[in-house]
Each structure stands twice: as C-alpha cells, then as structure tokens.
Amino acid sequence: MKELFAQLRSALLVTLVLAVVCCGVYPLVVFAIAQTFFRDKANGSLIADANGTVRGSRLLGQGFTAEKYFHPRPSAAGNGYDAANSGGSNLGPTSQKLNDAIKERIAAYRKENGLKQAEPVPADAVMASGSGLDPHISVRNAELQVPRVAKARRIEAARVREMILTHTAGPDLGFLGESGVNVLELNLNLDRIR
C-alpha cells in the first residue's frame, strides 16, 4: 500500500510539473519571443486606413466589388472570404459545376474590365485559391483591371500602374512562385489619394 501511494504521488507530481511547463511556461516563452521579434505577424499583420481604423490583414483576402477597387480572386471560403470557413471548393477538373462557374466568371471579368472576347483572362481572376483567402492577385490580373479602376477614380492609368508596382511582392525566397499584388493594401492606398 505504501508503494502504491509513492507511485501515485510521483505521478501527480509529474503531472503537475508538466502542466505548469506545457500550459504556462512554454506558451509564455513563445508569446514573448513572438511579441519581441515578430510583433506585426504575431498580431495578425493588420492594416489600418488613413483614419487608423483596422480594415483587415495583409495575410487574408477580402471581397471588393465596386468599380473603383481592384477585385481579388474568387473565394470558395464559406460565404466568400470567411476566415472561419477557409477552404477550396473541392471541385475537380471534370466537374461541370466548376466549368460552368469558370465560364461565368470569365464572361463577367471580360465585361467589367472591357476586354475583347479573344483576350486571355488570368487563371487567378476566375479560380479560387486552395484556402479561399489568398490576398494576392497576379500582376497581369492587376494590369487588366487598371483602365476600369482609373476611370472610376478619375485618375491617370499611369499613376495606378505605379501603385501596383509599389504593392507587388516578388516570389517567395526570390524564386518560389510568381510575383503578386496585395489587393487590400493596394485598394487602401488608392482610397488615401482619392
């Protein structure tokens, strides 16, 4: 009986020590490191407008539909850009539903941006990302939207193109993937000038 209580006491002591280390010390150390060295990322990479009001995160896409804004890629996340429901549509290349949706999106993209029938439409303009929350569009997608945005804002297209360059991020590690334009940052910057 004495041996059983000794083992029980040891088990309880180990459980208590592990609970303090794993549920208290470790999270506090990780929190301190994140706040010290990665403060912006640890706090959500939030972006504020000119008034200081937080408008979103540079890591998450948002829906923009007005003519004066650059439009993001489509989203299959929940009811569109729902971070709580991140995910793709899981529709494959043989899905008639996906093919019909892409055809509709191509027609809508051409119409809203004044493109000719033969003008190729970038894939990211009509297909959702795997997460449904991708904050970037391709540089080509952004360039095709310039005339619409410039006209709606009554500013020169050259100025809008300069702003695209400002908000274009190169490939990850300099060679992985393609350059992309952060739609939220670009649209908020456009709002600041007009």
Buried (B, 14 or more C-beta within 10 A) or exposed (E): EEEEEEEEEEEEEEEEEEEEEEEEEEEEEEEEEEEEEEEEEBEEBEBEBEEEEEBBBBBBBBBBEEEBBBBBBBBBBBEBBBBEBBBBBEBEEEEEEBEEBBEEBBEBBBEEBEBEEEEEBBEBBBBBBEBBBBBBBBBBBBBBBBBBBBBBBEBEBEBBBEBBEEBBBEEEEEEEEEEBBBBBBBBBBBBEEE
